[in-house]
Amino acid sequence: MRTLQGQVLACALAAAAAVEAALAQSPPPRGQGATAPATVIAAKLRTQGHPCRGSLLATRDRRASRPLGAVWDLRCGNATYRVRLTPSRAAKVQHLVVWP
């Protein structure tokens, strides 16, 4: 028999999963396009010491992404990076192209 706390936790987890799935499929807010993810990912790279002059575009690689690790290709003014974002961990960064 389930306890009341167990039932509440199961319900909360199911609701969170449904909201996350809906957000993943919904289009970005009007006027933001790919700018918001690019800005956030570029800030994360800079905090880890990677140079990123002016984040231009971020595109999510859905095939390489996993439930607990989204993969993004980030184009900056000086380089292009592949970034794996995992909750509560440092981003894994791979330089794809370095611009002069």
N, C-alpha and C positions, 0 to 999 in steps of 0.2 A: 504494500500500500504506500502511495506517495504521501509525503508530508506536505503541508501547506507551503512551506518555503520552497520545496522542490518544484511544486506546481507553478509557483510565481516565477521562479528562476527559469523554468522551461518556457513559460509564456513570454517572458522578457527576451530570452534568446531568440525565440521564433520571430518576435516582432522586430528585433534589431536586424535579423537576417533579411526579413522582407523589405525593410526600409533600405538597407544597403543594396539589395538587388534592384529596387526601383530607382535609386539614385544612379546606379551604374548604367542603367538603360536610358535614363532621361537625358535630353539634350542640355548643354550648358546654359546658364542663365543668359538672357538677351544682353548682347554687348560684351560678353566676356570671352566667348570662343575658347581658344587655346591659350589665352593670355594668363588667366588665373593659375592654371597648373604650371606653366612655364615660370612664373614669378616665384611660386612656392618652392619648386624643385631647384631653381637657381639659388635661392636663399639657403637651402639645405646644403648644396654643394659648396657654397662660399663658407659656411660654418665649418666645413670639413677641410678647408684649405685649397679647394680647387678654384682656379680662376674662371670666372664666367662674366664677361663684359656684356651687359645688355641681353637678357634672355629674350629670344625672338619667337621660338615655337617649341611646344612640347607635344609629342604624339605618343599615345599609349600603345605598346606592343601587346595586344591581347593574347597572341599565341604564346609568348614567352612569360606572360604574367601567371601567377598562381594565386590561390585564395589569400594567402598570407604574404604575398610579395608582388606588388605591381611593378612592371618594367616600363620605363619611359625612355624615349629618345629625345634628348634636349639639345636644341641648336642655340648656341650663344654667338655673340659677335666674334669671338676668338677661337671657338672650338665646338665640336659636337660630341656629346656624351651619351652613353647608355647607362641608365640609373635604375637599380633595383631598390625599391623602397619597401622596407619591412617594418612593421610597427615596433616601437621601443628599441630599435637598433640603428646603427649607423648605416647610411646608404652605401651600397656597393656600386662603385663608379668605374666605368671603363671608357677610356678615351677612344673615340672612333676616328675623328678627324681633328687636326690642330691647324688653325688658320694662322697666317703670319701676323 
